[in-house]
Amino acid sequence: MTAAEVRRPTHIFTADVEEYFHASALEPYVSRASWSQRESRVGLGVFRLLQLLADHRASGTFFVLGWVAHRLPDLVREIAAAGHEIASHGWDHRRVTEQTPAEFRDSVRRTRQALEDVTGTRIIGFRAPSFSITPGHEWALDVLIEEGYRYDSSLFPVRRVGYGYAGGRRDPHWLHRPAGSLAELPPATLRVWRVNLPAAGGAYLRLLPPVLVHAALREAAERGVPGVVYIHPWELDPDQPRLPASPLTRVRHYAGLRRTGQRLARVLSTFRFTSIARRFGADLAQTGSTELGVVRES
């Protein structure tokens, strides 16, 4: 790999398309019954994100809630029309840890059908809300395989309260499960003193020094693999309504919103990004024998 390739590798950009009031941190303060009465602002963040990606000639994978697709189908079509991949984020942002296998199956099946009806394209990818496929809930991976998904991006290989798959592999790889094979695209981490630090974007981009995200992507490039970053559209909406919450929750959710766009633009100008489907192409249709991190770009 040349020095130029290390400076500007092709990484994977992802976005979790949900309303500001869907965030798990706000769940104790926002009833699900109130969702349909609240102001929808997801479109504002999505259009700002689409413009940023267009300005930097980048594409990405947008994990969309079925709840959003059902209410705002034109928004999903706009994302697809801009050249980005559409994937599933489940129906209503319920964590996998709070669902039975039957409930999870219904969620991923309904969401896939809704997204395919809107876009007219096959949906092959999934990311769990709050990266909530955790140890002891691997059955969800078998459900995804049985429902026809080809890849997952839920196993965050970190130790953190609320989510994390400590001990998981850091780089793209195949998971071989009783139901079959599934490609796994973990969010980027930075290895420091034998500990994986979360450095994939989101709150880590807003709240921590931006050098962490840049370092994680450079480290991935040096290993010859793409790093996976993510963002939420509401993180590009600093004027969203402030909801009553604990001081810690308010910091986690609202701090740094006005600098998200600037920091994200810097990441996009420093590295090249594409979607999961474009990065791995036909390899996702294979049986899982190819090592994901080193395949040719499609």
Solvent accessible surface area in square Angstrom, and as a share of the most:
residue,aa,sasa,rsa
1,M,136,0.61
2,T,82,0.48
3,A,69,0.54
4,A,56,0.43
5,E,80,0.36
6,V,36,0.20
7,R,137,0.50
8,R,101,0.37
9,P,13,0.08
10,T,18,0.10
11,H,0,0.00
12,I,0,0.00
13,F,0,0.00
14,T,0,0.00
15,A,0,0.00
16,D,5,0.02
17,V,0,0.00
18,E,2,0.01
19,E,1,0.01
20,Y,5,0.02
21,F,4,0.01
22,H,5,0.02
23,A,7,0.06
24,S,20,0.13
25,A,21,0.16
26,L,0,0.00
27,E,60,0.27
28,P,106,0.66
29,Y,84,0.32
30,V,8,0.04
31,S,66,0.43
32,R,91,0.33
33,A,88,0.68
34,S,26,0.17
35,W,18,0.06
36,S,72,0.46
37,Q,142,0.63
38,R,75,0.27
39,E,94,0.42
40,S,62,0.40
41,R,35,0.13
42,V,3,0.02
43,G,16,0.16
44,L,76,0.38
45,G,1,0.01
46,V,0,0.00
47,F,101,0.42
48,R,105,0.38
49,L,0,0.00
50,L,22,0.11
51,Q,105,0.47
52,L,30,0.15
53,L,0,0.00
54,A,66,0.51
55,D,90,0.47
56,H,53,0.24
57,R,236,0.86
58,A,12,0.10
59,S,12,0.08
60,G,0,0.00
61,T,0,0.00
62,F,0,0.00
63,F,0,0.00
64,V,0,0.00
65,L,0,0.00
66,G,0,0.00
67,W,27,0.10
68,V,1,0.00
69,A,2,0.01
70,H,120,0.54
71,R,105,0.38
72,L,57,0.29
73,P,42,0.27
74,D,97,0.50
75,L,13,0.06
76,V,0,0.00
77,R,110,0.40
78,E,86,0.38
79,I,0,0.00
80,A,35,0.27
81,A,91,0.70
82,A,58,0.45
83,G,28,0.27
84,H,16,0.07
85,E,28,0.12
86,I,10,0.05
87,A,0,0.00
88,S,0,0.00
89,H,1,0.00
90,G,4,0.04
91,W,33,0.12
92,D,35,0.18
93,H,9,0.04
94,R,69,0.25
95,R,57,0.21
96,V,0,0.00
97,T,59,0.34
98,E,82,0.37
99,Q,21,0.09
100,T,69,0.40
101,P,68,0.43
102,A,75,0.58
103,E,72,0.32
104,F,2,0.01
105,R,71,0.26
106,D,74,0.38
107,S,13,0.08
108,V,0,0.00
109,R,132,0.48
110,R,108,0.39
111,T,0,0.00
112,R,41,0.15
113,Q,98,0.44
114,A,20,0.16
115,L,0,0.00
116,E,41,0.18
117,D,102,0.53
118,V,23,0.13
119,T,26,0.15
120,G,70,0.67
121,T,80,0.47
122,R,143,0.52
123,I,1,0.00
124,I,28,0.14
125,G,0,0.00
126,F,1,0.00
127,R,1,0.00
128,A,0,0.00
129,P,4,0.02
130,S,27,0.17
131,F,10,0.04
132,S,1,0.00
133,I,0,0.00
134,T,18,0.10
135,P,79,0.50
136,G,59,0.57
137,H,48,0.21
138,E,39,0.17
139,W,66,0.23
140,A,0,0.00
141,L,3,0.01
142,D,21,0.11
143,V,7,0.04
144,L,0,0.00
145,I,25,0.13
146,E,100,0.45
147,E,25,0.11
148,G,24,0.23
149,Y,2,0.01
150,R,41,0.15
151,Y,0,0.00
152,D,0,0.00
153,S,0,0.00
154,S,0,0.00
155,L,9,0.04
156,F,1,0.00
157,P,2,0.01
158,V,3,0.02
159,R,212,0.77
160,R,90,0.33
161,V,141,0.81
162,G,49,0.48
163,Y,30,0.11
164,G,9,0.09
165,Y,41,0.16
166,A,36,0.28
167,G,80,0.77
168,G,17,0.17
169,R,126,0.46
170,R,51,0.18
171,D,30,0.16
172,P,3,0.02
173,H,8,0.03
174,W,20,0.07
175,L,32,0.16
176,H,129,0.58
177,R,67,0.25
178,P,123,0.78
179,A,37,0.29
180,G,31,0.30
181,S,20,0.13
182,L,0,0.00
183,A,0,0.00
184,E,0,0.00
185,L,0,0.00
186,P,3,0.02
187,P,0,0.00
188,A,7,0.06
189,T,5,0.03
190,L,20,0.10
191,R,109,0.40
192,V,46,0.27
193,W,230,0.81
194,R,213,0.78
195,V,84,0.48
196,N,23,0.12
197,L,64,0.32
198,P,28,0.17
199,A,1,0.01
200,A,0,0.00
201,G,2,0.02
202,G,0,0.00
203,A,33,0.26
204,Y,28,0.11
205,L,4,0.02
206,R,3,0.01
207,L,60,0.30
208,L,68,0.34
209,P,77,0.49
210,P,29,0.18
211,V,96,0.55
212,L,43,0.21
213,V,3,0.01
214,H,6,0.03
215,A,33,0.26
216,A,1,0.01
217,L,0,0.00
218,R,95,0.35
219,E,40,0.18
220,A,3,0.03
221,A,1,0.01
222,E,123,0.55
223,R,91,0.33
224,G,30,0.28
225,V,15,0.09
226,P,4,0.03
227,G,4,0.04
228,V,1,0.01
229,V,6,0.03
230,Y,12,0.04
231,I,1,0.00
232,H,29,0.13
233,P,0,0.00
234,W,18,0.06
235,E,0,0.00
236,L,12,0.06
237,D,2,0.01
238,P,23,0.15
239,D,88,0.46
240,Q,3,0.01
241,P,48,0.30
242,R,105,0.38
243,L,15,0.07
244,P,101,0.64
245,A,22,0.17
246,S,41,0.26
247,P,112,0.70
248,L,124,0.62
249,T,13,0.07
250,R,91,0.33
251,V,83,0.48
252,R,95,0.35
253,H,3,0.01
254,Y,19,0.07
255,A,34,0.26
256,G,16,0.16
257,L,5,0.03
258,R,178,0.65
259,R,97,0.36
260,T,0,0.00
261,G,25,0.24
262,Q,141,0.63
263,R,46,0.17
264,L,5,0.02
265,A,27,0.21
266,R,141,0.51
267,V,3,0.02
268,L,4,0.02
269,S,61,0.40
270,T,30,0.17
271,F,1,0.01
272,R,114,0.42
273,F,11,0.05
274,T,18,0.11
275,S,1,0.01
276,I,0,0.00
277,A,32,0.25
278,R,120,0.44
279,R,19,0.07
280,F,1,0.00
281,G,23,0.23
282,A,75,0.58
283,D,31,0.16
284,L,5,0.02
285,A,77,0.60
286,Q,88,0.39
287,T,114,0.66
288,G,5,0.05
289,S,102,0.66
290,T,43,0.25
291,E,86,0.38
292,L,0,0.00
293,G,3,0.03
294,V,107,0.61
295,V,19,0.11
296,R,212,0.78
297,E,97,0.43
298,S,97,0.63
